[in-house]
Amino acid sequence: MPRPSHPDMEVVVMIVTNPSAFAPQSPAIDVSEARWATEELAALIGRLEADSPVALVLKHARREIASLTQQQQPARVVGPLRIAA
């Protein structure tokens, strides 16, 4: 237990019993939004040199998002990515 830096201070210890309280729920993504994002990324990639670092990153993002449209179940995105049309 940490000791207070000043004798008159209290140290409050908080125990988290529900660790999911810190993990936000994964946002849902609509298949039509994923298709739209894939098309927009393809348009951006078309403007770049094929081997540029930015094009490589965008191609990877496009593949990841396109994979969401191929799933049979409703797609969910893990992490902070949320695409709104």
Distance bins in CASP14 RR format, pairs under 12 A and 6 or more apart:
PFRMAT RR
TARGET T0000
AUTHOR 0000-0000-0000
RMODE 2
METHOD distances of the structure
MODEL  1
1 10 0 0 0 0 0 1 0 0 0 0 0
1 11 1 0 0 1 0 0 0 0 0 0 0
1 12 0 0 0 0 0 1 0 0 0 0 0
1 13 1 0 0 1 0 0 0 0 0 0 0
1 15 0 0 0 0 0 1 0 0 0 0 0
2 9 0 0 0 0 0 1 0 0 0 0 0
2 10 0 0 0 0 0 1 0 0 0 0 0
2 11 1 0 1 0 0 0 0 0 0 0 0
2 12 0 0 0 0 0 1 0 0 0 0 0
2 13 0 0 0 0 1 0 0 0 0 0 0
3 9 0 0 0 0 1 0 0 0 0 0 0
3 10 0 0 0 0 0 1 0 0 0 0 0
3 11 1 0 0 1 0 0 0 0 0 0 0
4 10 1 0 0 1 0 0 0 0 0 0 0
4 11 1 0 1 0 0 0 0 0 0 0 0
4 12 0 0 0 0 0 1 0 0 0 0 0
4 13 0 0 0 0 0 1 0 0 0 0 0
5 11 0 0 0 0 1 0 0 0 0 0 0
14 21 0 0 0 0 0 1 0 0 0 0 0
15 21 0 0 0 0 0 1 0 0 0 0 0
16 22 1 0 0 1 0 0 0 0 0 0 0
16 23 0 0 0 0 0 1 0 0 0 0 0
20 26 0 0 0 0 0 1 0 0 0 0 0
23 78 0 0 0 0 0 1 0 0 0 0 0
23 79 0 0 0 0 1 0 0 0 0 0 0
23 80 0 0 0 0 0 1 0 0 0 0 0
24 77 0 0 0 0 0 1 0 0 0 0 0
24 78 0 0 0 0 0 1 0 0 0 0 0
24 79 0 0 0 0 1 0 0 0 0 0 0
24 80 0 0 0 0 1 0 0 0 0 0 0
24 82 0 0 0 0 0 1 0 0 0 0 0
25 76 0 0 0 0 1 0 0 0 0 0 0
25 77 0 0 0 0 0 1 0 0 0 0 0
25 78 0 0 0 0 0 1 0 0 0 0 0
25 79 0 0 0 0 0 1 0 0 0 0 0
25 80 0 0 0 0 0 1 0 0 0 0 0
25 82 0 0 0 0 0 1 0 0 0 0 0
26 68 0 0 0 0 0 1 0 0 0 0 0
26 74 0 0 0 0 0 1 0 0 0 0 0
26 75 0 0 0 0 0 1 0 0 0 0 0
26 76 1 0 1 0 0 0 0 0 0 0 0
26 77 1 0 0 1 0 0 0 0 0 0 0
26 78 1 0 1 0 0 0 0 0 0 0 0
26 79 1 0 0 1 0 0 0 0 0 0 0
26 80 0 0 0 0 1 0 0 0 0 0 0
26 81 0 0 0 0 1 0 0 0 0 0 0
26 82 0 0 0 0 1 0 0 0 0 0 0
27 33 0 0 0 0 0 1 0 0 0 0 0
27 68 0 0 0 0 0 1 0 0 0 0 0
27 74 0 0 0 0 0 1 0 0 0 0 0
27 75 0 0 0 0 0 1 0 0 0 0 0
27 76 1 0 0 1 0 0 0 0 0 0 0
27 77 1 0 1 0 0 0 0 0 0 0 0
27 78 0 0 0 0 1 0 0 0 0 0 0
27 79 0 0 0 0 1 0 0 0 0 0 0
27 80 0 0 0 0 1 0 0 0 0 0 0
27 81 1 0 0 1 0 0 0 0 0 0 0
27 82 1 0 1 0 0 0 0 0 0 0 0
27 83 0 0 0 0 1 0 0 0 0 0 0
27 84 0 0 0 0 1 0 0 0 0 0 0
28 34 0 0 0 0 0 1 0 0 0 0 0
28 68 0 0 0 0 0 1 0 0 0 0 0
28 73 0 0 0 0 0 1 0 0 0 0 0
28 74 1 0 0 1 0 0 0 0 0 0 0
28 75 1 0 0 1 0 0 0 0 0 0 0
28 76 1 0 1 0 0 0 0 0 0 0 0
28 77 1 0 0 1 0 0 0 0 0 0 0
28 78 0 0 0 0 0 1 0 0 0 0 0
28 81 0 0 0 0 0 1 0 0 0 0 0
28 82 0 0 0 0 1 0 0 0 0 0 0
28 83 0 0 0 0 0 1 0 0 0 0 0
28 84 0 0 0 0 0 1 0 0 0 0 0
29 35 0 0 0 0 0 1 0 0 0 0 0
29 36 0 0 0 0 0 1 0 0 0 0 0
29 37 0 0 0 0 1 0 0 0 0 0 0
29 38 0 0 0 0 0 1 0 0 0 0 0
29 64 0 0 0 0 0 1 0 0 0 0 0
29 65 0 0 0 0 1 0 0 0 0 0 0
29 67 0 0 0 0 0 1 0 0 0 0 0
29 68 1 0 0 1 0 0 0 0 0 0 0
29 69 0 0 0 0 1 0 0 0 0 0 0
29 71 0 0 0 0 0 1 0 0 0 0 0
29 74 0 0 0 0 1 0 0 0 0 0 0
29 75 1 0 1 0 0 0 0 0 0 0 0
29 76 1 0 0 1 0 0 0 0 0 0 0
29 77 1 0 1 0 0 0 0 0 0 0 0
29 78 0 0 0 0 0 1 0 0 0 0 0
29 79 0 0 0 0 0 1 0 0 0 0 0
29 81 0 0 0 0 1 0 0 0 0 0 0
29 82 1 0 0 1 0 0 0 0 0 0 0
29 83 1 0 1 0 0 0 0 0 0 0 0
29 84 0 0 0 0 1 0 0 0 0 0 0
29 85 0 0 0 0 0 1 0 0 0 0 0
30 36 0 0 0 0 1 0 0 0 0 0 0
30 37 0 0 0 0 0 1 0 0 0 0 0
30 65 0 0 0 0 0 1 0 0 0 0 0
30 68 0 0 0 0 1 0 0 0 0 0 0
30 69 0 0 0 0 1 0 0 0 0 0 0
30 74 0 0 0 0 1 0 0 0 0 0 0
30 75 1 0 0 1 0 0 0 0 0 0 0
30 76 0 0 0 0 0 1 0 0 0 0 0
30 77 0 0 0 0 0 1 0 0 0 0 0
30 82 0 0 0 0 0 1 0 0 0 0 0
30 83 0 0 0 0 1 0 0 0 0 0 0
30 84 0 0 0 0 1 0 0 0 0 0 0
30 85 1 0 0 1 0 0 0 0 0 0 0
31 37 0 0 0 0 0 1 0 0 0 0 0
31 38 0 0 0 0 0 1 0 0 0 0 0
31 65 0 0 0 0 0 1 0 0 0 0 0
31 66 0 0 0 0 0 1 0 0 0 0 0
31 67 0 0 0 0 0 1 0 0 0 0 0
31 68 1 0 0 1 0 0 0 0 0 0 0
31 69 1 0 1 0 0 0 0 0 0 0 0
31 70 0 0 0 0 1 0 0 0 0 0 0
31 71 0 0 0 0 1 0 0 0 0 0 0
31 72 0 0 0 0 0 1 0 0 0 0 0
31 73 0 0 0 0 0 1 0 0 0 0 0
31 74 0 0 0 0 1 0 0 0 0 0 0
31 75 1 0 0 1 0 0 0 0 0 0 0
31 76 0 0 0 0 0 1 0 0 0 0 0
31 77 0 0 0 0 0 1 0 0 0 0 0
31 83 0 0 0 0 0 1 0 0 0 0 0
31 85 0 0 0 0 0 1 0 0 0 0 0
32 38 0 0 0 0 0 1 0 0 0 0 0
32 39 0 0 0 0 0 1 0 0 0 0 0
32 68 0 0 0 0 0 1 0 0 0 0 0
32 69 0 0 0 0 1 0 0 0 0 0 0
32 75 0 0 0 0 0 1 0 0 0 0 0
32 83 0 0 0 0 0 1 0 0 0 0 0
32 84 0 0 0 0 0 1 0 0 0 0 0
32 85 1 0 0 1 0 0 0 0 0 0 0
33 39 0 0 0 0 0 1 0 0 0 0 0
33 40 0 0 0 0 0 1 0 0 0 0 0
33 65 0 0 0 0 1 0 0 0 0 0 0
33 68 0 0 0 0 1 0 0 0 0 0 0
33 69 0 0 0 0 1 0 0 0 0 0 0
33 75 0 0 0 0 1 0 0 0 0 0 0
33 77 0 0 0 0 0 1 0 0 0 0 0
33 81 0 0 0 0 0 1 0 0 0 0 0
33 82 0 0 0 0 1 0 0 0 0 0 0
33 83 1 0 1 0 0 0 0 0 0 0 0
33 84 1 0 0 1 0 0 0 0 0 0 0
33 85 1 0 1 0 0 0 0 0 0 0 0
34 40 0 0 0 0 0 1 0 0 0 0 0
34 41 0 0 0 0 0 1 0 0 0 0 0
34 61 0 0 0 0 0 1 0 0 0 0 0
34 62 0 0 0 0 0 1 0 0 0 0 0
34 63 0 0 0 0 0 1 0 0 0 0 0
34 64 0 0 0 0 1 0 0 0 0 0 0
34 65 1 0 1 0 0 0 0 0 0 0 0
34 66 1 0 0 1 0 0 0 0 0 0 0
34 67 0 0 0 0 1 0 0 0 0 0 0
34 68 1 0 1 0 0 0 0 0 0 0 0
34 69 1 0 1 0 0 0 0 0 0 0 0
34 70 0 0 0 0 1 0 0 0 0 0 0
34 71 0 0 0 0 1 0 0 0 0 0 0
34 74 0 0 0 0 0 1 0 0 0 0 0
34 75 1 0 0 1 0 0 0 0 0 0 0
34 76 0 0 0 0 0 1 0 0 0 0 0
34 77 0 0 0 0 1 0 0 0 0 0 0
34 81 0 0 0 0 0 1 0 0 0 0 0
34 82 0 0 0 0 0 1 0 0 0 0 0
34 83 1 0 0 1 0 0 0 0 0 0 0
34 84 0 0 0 0 0 1 0 0 0 0 0
34 85 0 0 0 0 1 0 0 0 0 0 0
35 41 0 0 0 0 0 1 0 0 0 0 0
35 42 0 0 0 0 0 1 0 0 0 0 0
35 62 0 0 0 0 0 1 0 0 0 0 0
35 65 0 0 0 0 1 0 0 0 0 0 0
35 66 0 0 0 0 1 0 0 0 0 0 0
35 67 0 0 0 0 0 1 0 0 0 0 0
35 68 0 0 0 0 1 0 0 0 0 0 0
35 69 1 0 1 0 0 0 0 0 0 0 0
35 70 0 0 0 0 0 1 0 0 0 0 0
35 75 0 0 0 0 0 1 0 0 0 0 0
35 83 0 0 0 0 0 1 0 0 0 0 0
35 85 0 0 0 0 1 0 0 0 0 0 0
36 42 0 0 0 0 0 1 0 0 0 0 0
36 43 0 0 0 0 0 1 0 0 0 0 0
36 62 0 0 0 0 0 1 0 0 0 0 0
36 65 0 0 0 0 1 0 0 0 0 0 0
36 66 0 0 0 0 0 1 0 0 0 0 0
36 68 0 0 0 0 0 1 0 0 0 0 0
36 69 0 0 0 0 0 1 0 0 0 0 0
36 83 1 0 0 1 0 0 0 0 0 0 0
36 84 0 0 0 0 1 0 0 0 0 0 0
36 85 1 0 1 0 0 0 0 0 0 0 0
37 43 0 0 0 0 0 1 0 0 0 0 0
37 44 0 0 0 0 0 1 0 0 0 0 0
37 58 0 0 0 0 0 1 0 0 0 0 0
37 61 0 0 0 0 1 0 0 0 0 0 0
37 62 0 0 0 0 1 0 0 0 0 0 0
37 63 0 0 0 0 0 1 0 0 0 0 0
37 64 0 0 0 0 1 0 0 0 0 0 0
37 65 1 0 1 0 0 0 0 0 0 0 0
37 66 0 0 0 0 1 0 0 0 0 0 0
37 67 0 0 0 0 0 1 0 0 0 0 0
37 68 0 0 0 0 1 0 0 0 0 0 0
37 69 0 0 0 0 1 0 0 0 0 0 0
37 75 0 0 0 0 0 1 0 0 0 0 0
37 77 0 0 0 0 0 1 0 0 0 0 0
37 81 0 0 0 0 1 0 0 0 0 0 0
37 82 0 0 0 0 0 1 0 0 0 0 0
37 83 1 0 1 0 0 0 0 0 0 0 0
37 84 0 0 0 0 1 0 0 0 0 0 0
37 85 0 0 0 0 1 0 0 0 0 0 0
38 44 0 0 0 0 0 1 0 0 0 0 0
38 45 0 0 0 0 0 1 0 0 0 0 0
38 58 0 0 0 0 0 1 0 0 0 0 0
38 59 0 0 0 0 0 1 0 0 0 0 0
38 61 0 0 0 0 1 0 0 0 0 0 0
38 62 1 0 1 0 0 0 0 0 0 0 0
38 63 0 0 0 0 1 0 0 0 0 0 0
38 64 0 0 0 0 1 0 0 0 0 0 0
38 65 1 0 1 0 0 0 0 0 0 0 0
38 66 1 0 1 0 0 0 0 0 0 0 0
38 67 0 0 0 0 1 0 0 0 0 0 0
38 68 0 0 0 0 1 0 0 0 0 0 0
38 69 1 0 0 1 0 0 0 0 0 0 0
38 70 0 0 0 0 0 1 0 0 0 0 0
38 83 0 0 0 0 0 1 0 0 0 0 0
38 85 0 0 0 0 0 1 0 0 0 0 0
39 45 0 0 0 0 0 1 0 0 0 0 0
39 46 0 0 0 0 0 1 0 0 0 0 0
39 62 0 0 0 0 1 0 0 0 0 0 0
39 65 0 0 0 0 0 1 0 0 0 0 0
39 66 0 0 0 0 1 0 0 0 0 0 0
39 69 0 0 0 0 0 1 0 0 0 0 0
39 83 0 0 0 0 0 1 0 0 0 0 0
39 85 0 0 0 0 0 1 0 0 0 0 0
40 46 0 0 0 0 0 1 0 0 0 0 0
40 47 0 0 0 0 0 1 0 0 0 0 0
40 58 0 0 0 0 1 0 0 0 0 0 0
40 61 0 0 0 0 0 1 0 0 0 0 0
40 62 0 0 0 0 1 0 0 0 0 0 0
40 65 0 0 0 0 1 0 0 0 0 0 0
40 66 0 0 0 0 0 1 0 0 0 0 0
40 83 0 0 0 0 1 0 0 0 0 0 0
40 85 0 0 0 0 1 0 0 0 0 0 0
41 47 0 0 0 0 0 1 0 0 0 0 0
41 48 0 0 0 0 0 1 0 0 0 0 0
41 54 0 0 0 0 0 1 0 0 0 0 0
41 55 0 0 0 0 0 1 0 0 0 0 0
41 57 0 0 0 0 0 1 0 0 0 0 0
41 58 1 0 1 0 0 0 0 0 0 0 0
41 59 1 0 0 1 0 0 0 0 0 0 0
41 60 0 0 0 0 1 0 0 0 0 0 0
41 61 1 0 0 1 0 0 0 0 0 0 0
41 62 1 0 1 0 0 0 0 0 0 0 0
41 63 0 0 0 0 1 0 0 0 0 0 0
41 64 0 0 0 0 1 0 0 0 0 0 0
41 65 1 0 0 1 0 0 0 0 0 0 0
41 66 0 0 0 0 1 0 0 0 0 0 0
41 83 0 0 0 0 0 1 0 0 0 0 0
42 48 0 0 0 0 0 1 0 0 0 0 0
42 55 0 0 0 0 0 1 0 0 0 0 0
42 58 0 0 0 0 1 0 0 0 0 0 0
42 59 0 0 0 0 1 0 0 0 0 0 0
42 61 0 0 0 0 0 1 0 0 0 0 0
42 62 1 0 0 1 0 0 0 0 0 0 0
42 63 0 0 0 0 0 1 0 0 0 0 0
42 65 0 0 0 0 0 1 0 0 0 0 0
42 66 0 0 0 0 1 0 0 0 0 0 0
43 58 0 0 0 0 0 1 0 0 0 0 0
43 62 0 0 0 0 0 1 0 0 0 0 0
44 52 0 0 0 0 0 1 0 0 0 0 0
44 54 0 0 0 0 1 0 0 0 0 0 0
44 55 0 0 0 0 1 0 0 0 0 0 0
44 57 0 0 0 0 0 1 0 0 0 0 0
44 58 1 0 1 0 0 0 0 0 0 0 0
44 59 0 0 0 0 0 1 0 0 0 0 0
44 61 0 0 0 0 1 0 0 0 0 0 0
44 62 0 0 0 0 1 0 0 0 0 0 0
45 51 0 0 0 0 0 1 0 0 0 0 0
45 52 0 0 0 0 1 0 0 0 0 0 0
45 54 0 0 0 0 1 0 0 0 0 0 0
45 55 1 0 1 0 0 0 0 0 0 0 0
45 56 0 0 0 0 1 0 0 0 0 0 0
45 57 0 0 0 0 1 0 0 0 0 0 0
45 58 1 0 1 0 0 0 0 0 0 0 0
45 59 1 0 0 1 0 0 0 0 0 0 0
45 60 0 0 0 0 0 1 0 0 0 0 0
45 61 0 0 0 0 1 0 0 0 0 0 0
45 62 1 0 0 1 0 0 0 0 0 0 0
45 63 0 0 0 0 0 1 0 0 0 0 0
46 52 0 0 0 0 0 1 0 0 0 0 0
46 54 0 0 0 0 0 1 0 0 0 0 0
46 55 1 0 0 1 0 0 0 0 0 0 0
46 58 0 0 0 0 1 0 0 0 0 0 0
46 59 0 0 0 0 0 1 0 0 0 0 0
46 62 0 0 0 0 0 1 0 0 0 0 0
47 54 0 0 0 0 1 0 0 0 0 0 0
47 55 0 0 0 0 1 0 0 0 0 0 0
47 58 0 0 0 0 0 1 0 0 0 0 0
48 54 1 0 1 0 0 0 0 0 0 0 0
48 55 1 0 1 0 0 0 0 0 0 0 0
48 56 0 0 0 0 1 0 0 0 0 0 0
48 57 0 0 0 0 0 1 0 0 0 0 0
48 58 1 0 0 1 0 0 0 0 0 0 0
48 59 0 0 0 0 1 0 0 0 0 0 0
49 55 1 0 0 1 0 0 0 0 0 0 0
49 56 0 0 0 0 0 1 0 0 0 0 0
49 58 0 0 0 0 0 1 0 0 0 0 0
50 56 0 0 0 0 1 0 0 0 0 0 0
50 58 0 0 0 0 0 1 0 0 0 0 0
50 59 0 0 0 0 1 0 0 0 0 0 0
51 59 0 0 0 0 0 1 0 0 0 0 0
52 58 0 0 0 0 1 0 0 0 0 0 0
52 59 0 0 0 0 0 1 0 0 0 0 0
53 59 0 0 0 0 0 1 0 0 0 0 0
53 60 0 0 0 0 0 1 0 0 0 0 0
54 60 0 0 0 0 0 1 0 0 0 0 0
54 61 0 0 0 0 0 1 0 0 0 0 0
55 61 0 0 0 0 0 1 0 0 0 0 0
55 62 0 0 0 0 0 1 0 0 0 0 0
56 62 0 0 0 0 0 1 0 0 0 0 0
56 63 0 0 0 0 0 1 0 0 0 0 0
57 63 0 0 0 0 0 1 0 0 0 0 0
57 64 0 0 0 0 0 1 0 0 0 0 0
58 64 0 0 0 0 0 1 0 0 0 0 0
58 65 0 0 0 0 0 1 0 0 0 0 0
59 65 0 0 0 0 0 1 0 0 0 0 0
59 66 0 0 0 0 0 1 0 0 0 0 0
60 66 0 0 0 0 0 1 0 0 0 0 0
60 67 0 0 0 0 0 1 0 0 0 0 0
61 67 0 0 0 0 0 1 0 0 0 0 0
61 68 0 0 0 0 0 1 0 0 0 0 0
61 77 0 0 0 0 0 1 0 0 0 0 0
61 81 0 0 0 0 1 0 0 0 0 0 0
61 83 0 0 0 0 0 1 0 0 0 0 0
62 68 0 0 0 0 0 1 0 0 0 0 0
62 69 0 0 0 0 0 1 0 0 0 0 0
63 69 0 0 0 0 0 1 0 0 0 0 0
63 70 0 0 0 0 0 1 0 0 0 0 0
64 70 0 0 0 0 0 1 0 0 0 0 0
64 71 0 0 0 0 0 1 0 0 0 0 0
64 75 0 0 0 0 0 1 0 0 0 0 0
64 77 0 0 0 0 1 0 0 0 0 0 0
64 78 0 0 0 0 0 1 0 0 0 0 0
64 79 0 0 0 0 0 1 0 0 0 0 0
64 81 0 0 0 0 1 0 0 0 0 0 0
64 83 0 0 0 0 0 1 0 0 0 0 0
65 71 0 0 0 0 0 1 0 0 0 0 0
65 75 0 0 0 0 1 0 0 0 0 0 0
65 77 0 0 0 0 1 0 0 0 0 0 0
65 81 0 0 0 0 1 0 0 0 0 0 0
65 82 0 0 0 0 0 1 0 0 0 0 0
65 83 1 0 0 1 0 0 0 0 0 0 0
66 75 0 0 0 0 0 1 0 0 0 0 0
67 75 0 0 0 0 1 0 0 0 0 0 0
67 77 0 0 0 0 0 1 0 0 0 0 0
68 74 0 0 0 0 1 0 0 0 0 0 0
68 75 1 1 0 0 0 0 0 0 0 0 0
68 76 0 0 0 0 1 0 0 0 0 0 0
68 77 1 0 0 1 0 0 0 0 0 0 0
68 78 0 0 0 0 0 1 0 0 0 0 0
68 81 0 0 0 0 0 1 0 0 0 0 0
68 83 0 0 0 0 1 0 0 0 0 0 0
69 75 1 0 0 1 0 0 0 0 0 0 0
69 83 0 0 0 0 0 1 0 0 0 0 0
71 77 0 0 0 0 0 1 0 0 0 0 0
75 81 0 0 0 0 0 1 0 0 0 0 0
75 82 0 0 0 0 0 1 0 0 0 0 0
75 83 0 0 0 0 0 1 0 0 0 0 0
76 82 0 0 0 0 0 1 0 0 0 0 0
77 83 1 0 0 1 0 0 0 0 0 0 0
77 84 0 0 0 0 0 1 0 0 0 0 0
END
